[in-house]
Amino acid sequence: MDLPDSWRDPLPDGSTLAIRDFPGVLMVGTATAIQRNLTKPALDVFELGLPEWRLLSFLHENGRSIAGEIASRTWMDKAQISRVLDALVARGLVQRDSDPQHKQRLLVELTNRGRQLQAQSFKATRGRQSELLTVLALSERKALFSALKKLQRFAEAA
């Protein structure tokens, strides 16, 4: 695939970039297609949406966490975290408790049922993600991983 001219020699003011060539637009579009066509169908079996799955997976990897920390580390806003937590609590997948040291903070953790569902849903999605990686040659995977991490560091520091 040819590199668009606007990427070959980008001008400092970005005047040659069409919106379809914005790196962020390409990444969001790709992520949306991956989530819609690979991840979401695997989660439908468990009646989980992507935000619920992300939160369950975050809690699995990080253990008991502060609700505000979850928002900053999952790229979801606090209102979305609140809605997702309400749904997961109602299903008995997570529990929320006040932090005994800071009454205004909420501590969130997986229940046994939440751990089981997270493990099942993670197994279902892991194969699809691996399949996605195999579309790329090893050299492409290395370049993509390196480029995404570099862009992430730049954007976080901006």
MODELLER restraints for C-alpha pairs under 7 A, 6 or more apart:
rsr = mdl.restraints
at = mdl.atoms
rsr.add(forms.Gaussian(group=physical.xy_distance, feature=features.Distance(at['CA:6:A'], at['CA:16:A']), mean=5.37, stdev=0.5))
rsr.add(forms.Gaussian(group=physical.xy_distance, feature=features.Distance(at['CA:6:A'], at['CA:17:A']), mean=5.35, stdev=0.5))
rsr.add(forms.Gaussian(group=physical.xy_distance, feature=features.Distance(at['CA:10:A'], at['CA:16:A']), mean=6.96, stdev=0.5))
rsr.add(forms.Gaussian(group=physical.xy_distance, feature=features.Distance(at['CA:20:A'], at['CA:26:A']), mean=6.83, stdev=0.5))
rsr.add(forms.Gaussian(group=physical.xy_distance, feature=features.Distance(at['CA:38:A'], at['CA:128:A']), mean=6.16, stdev=0.5))
rsr.add(forms.Gaussian(group=physical.xy_distance, feature=features.Distance(at['CA:39:A'], at['CA:125:A']), mean=5.82, stdev=0.5))
rsr.add(forms.Gaussian(group=physical.xy_distance, feature=features.Distance(at['CA:40:A'], at['CA:49:A']), mean=6.93, stdev=0.5))
rsr.add(forms.Gaussian(group=physical.xy_distance, feature=features.Distance(at['CA:40:A'], at['CA:50:A']), mean=6.58, stdev=0.5))
rsr.add(forms.Gaussian(group=physical.xy_distance, feature=features.Distance(at['CA:42:A'], at['CA:124:A']), mean=5.84, stdev=0.5))
rsr.add(forms.Gaussian(group=physical.xy_distance, feature=features.Distance(at['CA:42:A'], at['CA:125:A']), mean=5.90, stdev=0.5))
rsr.add(forms.Gaussian(group=physical.xy_distance, feature=features.Distance(at['CA:43:A'], at['CA:49:A']), mean=6.68, stdev=0.5))
rsr.add(forms.Gaussian(group=physical.xy_distance, feature=features.Distance(at['CA:43:A'], at['CA:121:A']), mean=6.27, stdev=0.5))
rsr.add(forms.Gaussian(group=physical.xy_distance, feature=features.Distance(at['CA:46:A'], at['CA:121:A']), mean=6.90, stdev=0.5))
rsr.add(forms.Gaussian(group=physical.xy_distance, feature=features.Distance(at['CA:51:A'], at['CA:84:A']), mean=6.80, stdev=0.5))
rsr.add(forms.Gaussian(group=physical.xy_distance, feature=features.Distance(at['CA:52:A'], at['CA:84:A']), mean=5.86, stdev=0.5))
rsr.add(forms.Gaussian(group=physical.xy_distance, feature=features.Distance(at['CA:56:A'], at['CA:118:A']), mean=5.96, stdev=0.5))
rsr.add(forms.Gaussian(group=physical.xy_distance, feature=features.Distance(at['CA:57:A'], at['CA:118:A']), mean=6.36, stdev=0.5))
rsr.add(forms.Gaussian(group=physical.xy_distance, feature=features.Distance(at['CA:59:A'], at['CA:109:A']), mean=6.22, stdev=0.5))
rsr.add(forms.Gaussian(group=physical.xy_distance, feature=features.Distance(at['CA:59:A'], at['CA:110:A']), mean=6.44, stdev=0.5))
rsr.add(forms.Gaussian(group=physical.xy_distance, feature=features.Distance(at['CA:63:A'], at['CA:109:A']), mean=6.30, stdev=0.5))
rsr.add(forms.Gaussian(group=physical.xy_distance, feature=features.Distance(at['CA:64:A'], at['CA:107:A']), mean=6.49, stdev=0.5))
rsr.add(forms.Gaussian(group=physical.xy_distance, feature=features.Distance(at['CA:64:A'], at['CA:108:A']), mean=5.52, stdev=0.5))
rsr.add(forms.Gaussian(group=physical.xy_distance, feature=features.Distance(at['CA:64:A'], at['CA:109:A']), mean=4.49, stdev=0.5))
rsr.add(forms.Gaussian(group=physical.xy_distance, feature=features.Distance(at['CA:65:A'], at['CA:107:A']), mean=5.47, stdev=0.5))
rsr.add(forms.Gaussian(group=physical.xy_distance, feature=features.Distance(at['CA:65:A'], at['CA:108:A']), mean=5.32, stdev=0.5))
rsr.add(forms.Gaussian(group=physical.xy_distance, feature=features.Distance(at['CA:65:A'], at['CA:109:A']), mean=6.54, stdev=0.5))
rsr.add(forms.Gaussian(group=physical.xy_distance, feature=features.Distance(at['CA:66:A'], at['CA:105:A']), mean=6.73, stdev=0.5))
rsr.add(forms.Gaussian(group=physical.xy_distance, feature=features.Distance(at['CA:66:A'], at['CA:106:A']), mean=5.71, stdev=0.5))
rsr.add(forms.Gaussian(group=physical.xy_distance, feature=features.Distance(at['CA:66:A'], at['CA:107:A']), mean=4.66, stdev=0.5))
rsr.add(forms.Gaussian(group=physical.xy_distance, feature=features.Distance(at['CA:66:A'], at['CA:108:A']), mean=6.17, stdev=0.5))
rsr.add(forms.Gaussian(group=physical.xy_distance, feature=features.Distance(at['CA:67:A'], at['CA:106:A']), mean=5.67, stdev=0.5))
rsr.add(forms.Gaussian(group=physical.xy_distance, feature=features.Distance(at['CA:67:A'], at['CA:107:A']), mean=6.17, stdev=0.5))
rsr.add(forms.Gaussian(group=physical.xy_distance, feature=features.Distance(at['CA:67:A'], at['CA:108:A']), mean=6.37, stdev=0.5))
rsr.add(forms.Gaussian(group=physical.xy_distance, feature=features.Distance(at['CA:68:A'], at['CA:78:A']), mean=6.97, stdev=0.5))
rsr.add(forms.Gaussian(group=physical.xy_distance, feature=features.Distance(at['CA:71:A'], at['CA:77:A']), mean=5.58, stdev=0.5))
rsr.add(forms.Gaussian(group=physical.xy_distance, feature=features.Distance(at['CA:71:A'], at['CA:78:A']), mean=5.64, stdev=0.5))
rsr.add(forms.Gaussian(group=physical.xy_distance, feature=features.Distance(at['CA:71:A'], at['CA:81:A']), mean=6.30, stdev=0.5))
rsr.add(forms.Gaussian(group=physical.xy_distance, feature=features.Distance(at['CA:88:A'], at['CA:94:A']), mean=5.71, stdev=0.5))
rsr.add(forms.Gaussian(group=physical.xy_distance, feature=features.Distance(at['CA:89:A'], at['CA:95:A']), mean=5.76, stdev=0.5))
rsr.add(forms.Gaussian(group=physical.xy_distance, feature=features.Distance(at['CA:92:A'], at['CA:111:A']), mean=6.98, stdev=0.5))
rsr.add(forms.Gaussian(group=physical.xy_distance, feature=features.Distance(at['CA:92:A'], at['CA:113:A']), mean=6.95, stdev=0.5))
rsr.add(forms.Gaussian(group=physical.xy_distance, feature=features.Distance(at['CA:93:A'], at['CA:110:A']), mean=6.02, stdev=0.5))
rsr.add(forms.Gaussian(group=physical.xy_distance, feature=features.Distance(at['CA:93:A'], at['CA:111:A']), mean=5.36, stdev=0.5))
rsr.add(forms.Gaussian(group=physical.xy_distance, feature=features.Distance(at['CA:93:A'], at['CA:113:A']), mean=5.56, stdev=0.5))
rsr.add(forms.Gaussian(group=physical.xy_distance, feature=features.Distance(at['CA:93:A'], at['CA:114:A']), mean=3.86, stdev=0.5))
rsr.add(forms.Gaussian(group=physical.xy_distance, feature=features.Distance(at['CA:94:A'], at['CA:108:A']), mean=6.78, stdev=0.5))
rsr.add(forms.Gaussian(group=physical.xy_distance, feature=features.Distance(at['CA:94:A'], at['CA:109:A']), mean=5.51, stdev=0.5))
rsr.add(forms.Gaussian(group=physical.xy_distance, feature=features.Distance(at['CA:94:A'], at['CA:110:A']), mean=4.33, stdev=0.5))
rsr.add(forms.Gaussian(group=physical.xy_distance, feature=features.Distance(at['CA:94:A'], at['CA:111:A']), mean=5.07, stdev=0.5))
rsr.add(forms.Gaussian(group=physical.xy_distance, feature=features.Distance(at['CA:94:A'], at['CA:114:A']), mean=6.05, stdev=0.5))
rsr.add(forms.Gaussian(group=physical.xy_distance, feature=features.Distance(at['CA:95:A'], at['CA:108:A']), mean=5.73, stdev=0.5))
rsr.add(forms.Gaussian(group=physical.xy_distance, feature=features.Distance(at['CA:95:A'], at['CA:109:A']), mean=5.61, stdev=0.5))
rsr.add(forms.Gaussian(group=physical.xy_distance, feature=features.Distance(at['CA:95:A'], at['CA:110:A']), mean=6.38, stdev=0.5))
rsr.add(forms.Gaussian(group=physical.xy_distance, feature=features.Distance(at['CA:95:A'], at['CA:111:A']), mean=6.44, stdev=0.5))
rsr.add(forms.Gaussian(group=physical.xy_distance, feature=features.Distance(at['CA:96:A'], at['CA:106:A']), mean=6.28, stdev=0.5))
rsr.add(forms.Gaussian(group=physical.xy_distance, feature=features.Distance(at['CA:96:A'], at['CA:107:A']), mean=5.55, stdev=0.5))
rsr.add(forms.Gaussian(group=physical.xy_distance, feature=features.Distance(at['CA:96:A'], at['CA:108:A']), mean=4.59, stdev=0.5))
rsr.add(forms.Gaussian(group=physical.xy_distance, feature=features.Distance(at['CA:96:A'], at['CA:109:A']), mean=6.78, stdev=0.5))
rsr.add(forms.Gaussian(group=physical.xy_distance, feature=features.Distance(at['CA:97:A'], at['CA:106:A']), mean=5.60, stdev=0.5))
rsr.add(forms.Gaussian(group=physical.xy_distance, feature=features.Distance(at['CA:97:A'], at['CA:107:A']), mean=5.20, stdev=0.5))
rsr.add(forms.Gaussian(group=physical.xy_distance, feature=features.Distance(at['CA:97:A'], at['CA:108:A']), mean=6.59, stdev=0.5))
rsr.add(forms.Gaussian(group=physical.xy_distance, feature=features.Distance(at['CA:98:A'], at['CA:104:A']), mean=6.95, stdev=0.5))
rsr.add(forms.Gaussian(group=physical.xy_distance, feature=features.Distance(at['CA:98:A'], at['CA:105:A']), mean=5.96, stdev=0.5))
rsr.add(forms.Gaussian(group=physical.xy_distance, feature=features.Distance(at['CA:98:A'], at['CA:106:A']), mean=4.67, stdev=0.5))
rsr.add(forms.Gaussian(group=physical.xy_distance, feature=features.Distance(at['CA:98:A'], at['CA:107:A']), mean=5.96, stdev=0.5))
rsr.add(forms.Gaussian(group=physical.xy_distance, feature=features.Distance(at['CA:99:A'], at['CA:105:A']), mean=5.53, stdev=0.5))
rsr.add(forms.Gaussian(group=physical.xy_distance, feature=features.Distance(at['CA:99:A'], at['CA:106:A']), mean=5.65, stdev=0.5))
rsr.add(forms.Gaussian(group=physical.xy_distance, feature=features.Distance(at['CA:99:A'], at['CA:107:A']), mean=5.80, stdev=0.5))
